[in-house]
Amino acid sequence: MTIDGESIATPTTVGIINPATEETVAPCPICTDALLDQAVESAERAFRAWGEQKIEVRRAALKMGAKLILQNIDDLAMILTLEQGKPLQASRDEFELAARWIETTADFEIPTVLLTDDDKYFTQMIKKPIGVVGAITPWNFPITLAAWKIASGLLCGNTIIVKPSPYTPLSTLRLGQILQDAFPPGVLNVISGLDSLGEKMVEHSGIRKISFTGSSNVGKKILRASATEMKRVTLELGGNDPAIILADVDPKQLAERLFWSAFRNCGQICVAIKRLYVHESIFKSVVKELCLVANSAKVGNGLHPNVQIGPINNKMQLDRVIGLVEDAKSHGATVMTGGARREGRGYFFPPTILTGVGNGVRVVDEEQFGPVLPVIPFRELNQVIDDSNASHFGLGSSIWSANIKGAEEIGRRLDCGTVWINHHGKTSPLWPFGGTKWSGLGHENGWMGLENYLQSQVISTFRS
């Protein structure tokens, strides 16, 4: 771990499993209560100087951090593939994206707002850092999502303690070591442990804000636990994103984009397409084209050449995906392709396309977070909009149509944080990202994301 700029070993460790081989990659340190206190104290000490630094200094440090990531990308990508399972090129892409995210965010401005300037009062609202931020990240994109929090949090003058998922901590721990050359001691700490460590971070009085990306159930627990200290929270939670395919599109032209919008990263993306609603007039054609892409996709160990889809990251998630598919079969689903775990070692589950199910079946109503896609025909536009909105989740949605204006009008009727037209899942450091309903509170990225790492203070001067 990295605490106060120093590498810290622990007497207790846990083995991290390679999901492609089910073998142990390396031991991961387990943070003790005393070491958590030490990390918080380090971040508190560093906060005053870091928060009072000129923003140009913080910008330069972040950009140096981005360069260090790129300089170490081969080492970092290998670690990520070994513990997460994604293809090696996808791991490289993730670190490159993280570096670009940090560089772009570093150029953001933190505004001072003039409220009144008249004969009696000169009043401004300034933006100040919150303090120590606890950043808790998931196992699907551990580096990208850490970069979102590190970039915005540190630019605003906060100090950060990052805790990665216990399934994929190694690449984040290594990243923490590398980035110490960019930041003063205590500004960026990286600790690791089991889920109980995240609970202790939420309850710790020295941590002023929690930024969490993960499941809705855990997000609810964080929200309840944070109330005791009135802790600020940003929660980017689960999604069950629908995509609506209208009758005026060409299935052959869309198949590749639709498929990878659902199955990239083995479907383990909060904003992956998880329900595909297709107009009945092109339903059979869309299913046929998707199955052709699915059957040509190469599934395997992410270290092997030409692999496009790696394993599901962990046994618990594999069992959940198997359970959802079996439940769908019991409710009359037809497995068009895939449908069963691949024999042998590794948590491999081929791309699976289901028909014959709809709203009310678990695989449609719940977030699969795996390589399974139910495809559902529709006839009436109003009905498919109601079906899309009939969910506790509201992260993203997409509409696919040749009629752009009409698609945008449909998008305004969908209850979610982001609507994509003729694409799905694209994010940017320039765009605020967040959800409605069970999909979260607050935003990451863009100017709204920056606001979530700042607190406002009004300064009003009476002119005598």
C-alpha positions in Angstrom: 0.0 0.0 0.0 1.0 3.6 -0.2 0.6 5.8 2.9 2.2 9.2 3.3 4.4 8.6 0.3 5.8 5.3 1.7 5.3 1.7 0.6 3.6 -0.2 3.4 3.5 -4.0 3.7 1.1 -5.8 6.1 1.3 -9.0 8.1 -2.0 -10.2 6.7 -2.6 -10.7 2.9 -5.2 -12.3 0.7 -4.5 -14.0 -2.6 -5.8 -12.4 -5.8 -7.2 -14.8 -8.3 -6.6 -14.7 -12.1 -10.1 -15.3 -13.5 -8.7 -16.9 -16.7 -6.8 -19.6 -14.8 -8.3 -19.6 -11.3 -4.7 -19.4 -10.0 -3.3 -16.9 -7.5 -1.6 -13.9 -9.1 -0.1 -12.3 -6.0 -0.8 -11.6 -2.4 -2.7 -8.4 -1.6 -2.1 -6.5 1.7 -5.0 -6.2 4.1 -5.2 -2.7 5.8 -5.5 -2.7 9.5 -7.5 -0.2 11.5 -4.3 1.4 12.7 -3.1 1.8 9.1 -6.4 3.3 8.0 -6.0 5.9 10.8 -2.4 6.5 9.6 -3.6 7.0 6.0 -6.3 9.5 7.2 -3.9 11.4 9.4 -1.4 11.6 6.5 -4.1 13.0 4.2 -5.3 15.5 6.8 -1.7 16.8 7.3 -1.2 17.1 3.6 -4.6 18.8 3.0 -3.8 22.3 4.2 -0.8 22.8 2.0 -2.2 21.0 -1.0 -5.5 22.8 -0.8 -3.8 26.2 -0.5 -1.5 25.6 -3.4 -2.1 27.6 -6.6 -4.2 25.7 -9.0 -1.4 25.8 -11.5 0.8 23.7 -9.2 -2.0 21.1 -8.8 -2.5 21.1 -12.6 1.2 20.5 -13.2 1.3 17.6 -10.7 -1.7 15.9 -12.3 -0.1 16.2 -15.7 3.1 14.7 -14.4 1.0 11.9 -13.0 -0.5 11.3 -16.5 3.0 11.1 -18.0 4.1 8.6 -15.4 1.1 6.3 -16.2 2.1 6.3 -19.9 5.7 5.7 -19.1 4.8 2.6 -17.1 1.9 1.4 -19.2 3.3 -2.1 -20.1 3.9 -3.1 -16.5 0.5 -1.7 -15.4 -1.5 -3.3 -18.2 -0.1 -6.7 -17.5 -1.1 -6.5 -13.9 -4.6 -5.4 -14.8 -5.1 -8.2 -17.2 -3.8 -10.8 -14.8 -6.2 -9.8 -12.0 -9.2 -8.5 -14.0 -9.2 -10.8 -17.1 -9.7 -8.3 -19.9 -7.6 -8.5 -23.0 -4.2 -7.0 -22.7 -4.9 -4.3 -25.3 -8.1 -3.4 -23.4 -5.9 -3.0 -20.3 -3.5 -0.7 -22.2 -6.5 1.3 -23.5 -7.8 1.7 -19.9 -4.5 3.2 -18.7 -4.2 5.4 -21.8 -7.8 6.6 -21.1 -7.0 7.3 -17.5 -4.0 9.4 -18.5 -6.0 11.4 -21.0 -8.8 11.9 -18.4 -6.4 13.3 -15.9 -4.7 15.6 -18.4 -8.1 16.9 -19.6 -9.5 17.4 -16.1 -6.3 19.2 -15.0 -7.2 22.1 -17.4 -10.6 22.8 -15.8 -11.2 26.1 -14.0 -12.6 26.6 -10.6 -14.7 29.7 -10.8 -15.5 32.4 -8.3 -19.1 33.6 -8.7 -19.9 37.3 -8.4 -23.3 37.6 -6.6 -23.7 41.3 -6.0 -21.7 44.4 -6.7 -23.6 47.5 -5.8 -23.3 50.6 -3.6 -23.7 48.6 -0.4 -22.5 45.1 -0.9 -19.8 43.3 -2.7 -20.6 39.6 -2.5 -18.8 36.6 -4.0 -19.2 32.8 -3.8 -15.9 31.0 -3.7 -15.3 27.3 -4.1 -13.2 25.5 -1.6 -12.0 21.9 -1.3 -13.9 19.6 1.1 -10.9 17.8 2.8 -10.0 14.2 2.8 -11.9 12.1 0.2 -12.4 8.4 0.4 -12.5 6.9 -3.2 -13.9 3.4 -3.4 -13.7 1.8 -6.8 -15.1 -1.4 -8.5 -13.5 -4.3 -10.2 -14.7 -3.8 -13.8 -12.8 -0.7 -14.7 -10.6 -0.1 -11.6 -8.2 2.3 -13.2 -10.6 4.4 -15.3 -12.9 5.0 -12.3 -10.0 5.7 -9.9 -8.7 8.3 -12.4 -12.1 10.0 -12.5 -12.0 10.5 -8.8 -8.2 11.3 -8.5 -8.3 13.9 -11.3 -11.3 15.9 -10.0 -10.6 15.5 -6.3 -7.0 16.5 -6.4 -7.5 19.4 -8.9 -10.0 20.9 -6.4 -7.5 20.8 -3.6 -8.7 17.7 -1.7 -6.5 14.8 -0.6 -7.5 11.3 -1.5 -7.5 7.8 0.0 -8.2 5.2 -2.8 -9.5 1.8 -1.9 -9.8 -0.6 -4.9 -12.1 -3.6 -5.0 -10.7 -6.7 -3.3 -11.0 -8.5 -6.6 -8.7 -6.2 -8.5 -6.5 -4.2 -6.1 -3.0 -5.0 -7.6 -3.0 -2.6 -10.5 -4.3 0.3 -8.4 -1.7 -0.4 -5.7 1.0 -0.3 -8.3 -0.5 2.9 -9.8 -0.4 4.5 -6.3 3.3 3.7 -6.0 4.1 5.2 -9.5 2.1 8.4 -8.8 4.1 9.2 -5.7 6.7 10.9 -7.9 4.0 13.4 -9.0 2.4 14.4 -5.6 3.6 15.4 -2.1 3.4 12.7 0.6 -0.1 12.2 1.9 -1.9 13.8 -1.1 -2.7 10.4 -2.7 -2.8 7.3 -0.5 -3.8 3.9 -1.8 -4.9 1.2 0.7 -6.4 -2.3 0.2 -8.6 -4.8 2.0 -11.9 -6.5 2.1 -15.3 -4.9 1.9 -15.2 -4.2 5.7 -12.4 -1.7 4.9 -14.8 0.4 2.8 -17.3 0.3 5.6 -14.7 1.7 8.0 -13.8 4.4 5.6 -17.4 5.5 5.4 -17.6 5.7 9.2 -14.3 7.4 9.7 -14.7 10.9 11.1 -11.6 12.1 9.3 -12.9 11.4 5.9 -15.1 14.2 4.8 -16.5 12.8 1.5 -17.0 9.4 -0.1 -17.0 8.9 -3.8 -18.2 5.4 -4.6 -18.7 3.5 -7.8 -20.4 0.1 -7.4 -23.7 -1.6 -6.8 -26.9 0.1 -5.7 -27.2 -2.1 -2.7 -23.8 -1.0 -1.4 -24.6 2.6 -2.3 -27.6 2.5 -0.1 -25.6 1.2 2.8 -23.0 4.0 2.3 -25.8 6.6 2.2 -27.2 5.4 5.5 -23.8 5.1 7.2 -22.6 8.6 6.0 -25.5 10.3 7.8 -23.9 10.1 11.2 -21.0 12.4 10.1 -23.1 14.3 7.6 -20.5 13.1 5.1 -20.7 14.3 1.5 -21.3 11.5 -1.0 -21.1 10.9 -4.7 -22.6 7.6 -5.7 -22.3 6.2 -9.2 -24.3 3.0 -9.0 -25.7 0.2 -11.1 -27.6 0.4 -14.3 -30.0 -1.7 -16.4 -29.7 0.3 -19.6 -32.3 -0.2 -22.3 -31.6 0.3 -26.0 -34.6 0.9 -28.3 -34.1 0.0 -31.9 -36.7 1.6 -34.3 -37.9 0.1 -37.5 -36.0 2.5 -39.8 -32.5 1.1 -39.2 -30.4 -1.5 -41.1 -29.7 -4.5 -38.8 -26.5 -5.4 -40.6 -25.1 -1.9 -40.3 -25.9 -1.7 -36.6 -25.0 -5.3 -35.4 -21.3 -4.8 -34.6 -22.0 -1.5 -32.7 -25.0 -3.0 -30.8 -23.1 -6.1 -29.9 -20.0 -4.4 -28.5 -22.2 -1.9 -26.7 -23.6 -4.8 -24.7 -20.6 -7.2 -24.5 -17.5 -5.1 -24.3 -15.5 -6.0 -21.1 -17.5 -9.2 -21.0 -20.7 -7.1 -20.4 -19.2 -5.9 -17.1 -19.9 -2.2 -17.6 -22.5 -0.2 -15.7 -23.6 1.5 -18.9 -23.6 -1.6 -21.1 -26.8 -2.3 -23.0 -28.6 -4.8 -20.8 -32.1 -4.8 -22.4 -32.5 -4.6 -26.2 -36.0 -3.6 -27.3 -36.4 -4.1 -31.1 -39.3 -3.1 -33.3 -41.1 -6.3 -34.3 -40.7 -5.7 -38.1 -36.9 -6.1 -37.8 -36.7 -8.3 -34.7 -35.7 -11.5 -36.4 -33.0 -9.8 -38.5 -31.5 -8.0 -35.5 -31.3 -11.3 -33.6 -29.7 -13.1 -36.5 -27.1 -10.4 -37.0 -26.2 -10.2 -33.3 -25.8 -14.0 -33.2 -23.4 -13.9 -36.2 -21.2 -11.3 -34.3 -21.4 -13.3 -31.1 -20.4 -16.5 -32.7 -17.3 -14.9 -34.3 -16.1 -13.1 -31.1 -13.0 -14.8 -29.6 -13.4 -15.6 -25.9 -10.3 -16.5 -24.0 -7.4 -15.6 -21.7 -6.7 -11.9 -22.1 -2.9 -12.6 -22.5 -3.5 -14.7 -25.6 -3.4 -13.0 -29.1 -6.6 -11.8 -30.8 -8.8 -12.5 -27.7 -11.7 -10.0 -27.7 -13.7 -11.1 -24.6 -12.1 -12.3 -21.4 -13.6 -14.2 -18.5 -16.1 -12.9 -15.9 -14.0 -11.4 -13.2 -15.0 -13.5 -10.2 -16.7 -16.7 -9.2 -19.5 -14.9 -7.4 -20.4 -12.9 -10.5 -20.1 -16.0 -12.7 -22.6 -17.8 -10.4 -25.0 -14.9 -10.6 -24.9 -14.8 -14.4 -25.5 -18.6 -14.5 -28.4 -18.2 -12.2 -30.0 -15.5 -14.3 -29.7 -17.5 -17.5 -31.2 -20.6 -15.8 -34.1 -18.5 -14.4 -34.7 -17.1 -17.8 -34.9 -20.6 -19.3 -37.4 -21.7 -16.7 -39.6 -18.7 -17.8 -39.5 -19.8 -21.5 -36.4 -18.1 -22.8 -34.8 -19.4 -26.0 -31.0 -19.4 -26.0 -30.0 -18.1 -29.4 -26.3 -18.5 -28.8 -24.1 -19.2 -25.7 -26.1 -20.0 -22.6 -23.7 -22.1 -20.5 -20.3 -21.8 -18.8 -17.4 -23.0 -20.9 -15.8 -26.2 -19.7 -12.4 -26.2 -18.2 -10.6 -23.7 -15.9 -11.4 -20.0 -15.9 -14.6 -18.1 -15.4 -15.5 -18.1 -19.1 -19.1 -17.6 -20.2 -19.7 -17.1 -24.0 -21.8 -14.2 -25.3 -25.4 -15.2 -24.7 -28.4 -13.8 -26.5 -31.8 -14.7 -25.2 -35.3 -14.2 -26.7 -38.7 -15.1 -25.4 -38.5 -13.1 -22.2 -39.7 -9.6 -21.3 -40.3 -7.3 -18.3 -41.0 -9.3 -15.2 -38.2 -11.9 -15.7 -35.1 -11.4 -13.6 -32.7 -11.3 -16.6 -34.6 -8.3 -17.9 -35.5 -6.6 -14.6 -32.1 -6.9 -12.9 -28.6 -5.8 -13.8 -26.8 -8.9 -15.2 -23.3 -7.3 -15.3 -22.2 -10.1 -17.6 -22.2 -11.4 -21.1 -26.0 -11.9 -21.4 -28.4 -9.9 -23.5 -32.2 -10.4 -23.6 -33.7 -9.2 -26.9 -37.4 -8.2 -26.7 -39.7 -7.2 -29.6 -42.1 -4.3 -29.4 -44.9 -2.8 -31.5 -46.0 0.4 -29.9 -43.6 3.2 -29.1 -45.5 4.4 -25.9 -45.4 0.9 -24.6 -41.6 0.4 -25.1 -41.0 3.8 -23.4 -43.0 2.6 -20.4 -41.2 -0.7 -20.4 -37.8 1.0 -20.6 -38.7 3.3 -17.7 -40.2 0.4 -15.6 -37.0 -0.1 -13.6 -35.5 1.0 -10.3 -32.4 1.9 -12.3 -31.8 5.0 -14.4 -28.2 5.3 -15.6 -28.3 5.4 -19.4 -30.4 4.5 -22.4 -30.1 4.7 -26.2 -32.3 5.1 -29.2 -31.2 3.9 -32.6 -33.0 5.4 -35.6 -32.5 7.2 -38.9 -34.8 10.0 -37.6 -32.4 11.9 -35.3 -35.0 14.5 -34.2 -37.5 11.8 -33.4 -35.0 9.8 -31.5 -34.0 12.9 -29.4 -37.7 13.4 -28.6 -38.0 9.8 -27.4 -34.8 10.3 -25.3 -36.4 13.2 -23.4 -39.1 10.8 -22.3 -36.7 8.3 -20.8 -35.9 8.5 -17.1 -32.2 8.2 -16.9 -29.0 10.2 -16.5 -27.6 9.9 -20.1 -29.3 9.3 -23.4 -27.2 8.3 -26.4 -28.5 8.5 -30.0 -27.2 5.8 -32.4 -24.4 4.9 -30.0 -24.2 3.7 -26.4 -22.0 4.0 -23.4 -19.6 6.8 -24.5 -18.3 9.0 -21.7 -16.0 12.0 -21.7 -14.1 14.0 -19.0 -16.1 17.0 -20.4 -19.5 15.5 -19.8 -21.2 15.1 -16.4 -22.0 11.5 -15.7 -24.6 10.3 -13.2 -27.9 8.5 -12.8 -31.5 8.8 -11.5 -33.4 6.5 -9.1 -31.2 3.6 -7.8 -28.4 4.5 -10.2 -26.9 7.1 -8.0 -26.5 10.6 -6.5 -24.4 13.4 -7.8 -22.1 13.4 -10.9 -18.6 12.5 -11.9 -16.7 14.5 -14.6 -17.4 17.8 -16.3 -18.1 21.0 -14.4 -20.9 19.3 -12.4 -18.5 16.5 -11.4 -16.0 19.1 -10.2 -18.7 20.8 -8.1 -19.1 17.5 -6.2 -15.5 17.8 -4.9 -16.0 21.4 -3.8 -18.0 23.3 -1.1 -19.3 26.8 -1.5 -18.6 29.8 0.7 -20.2 33.2 0.4 -18.1 36.2 1.3 -20.1 39.4 1.6 -18.5 42.8 2.2 -20.5 45.8 3.4 -19.3 49.0 1.8 -19.5 51.9 4.3 
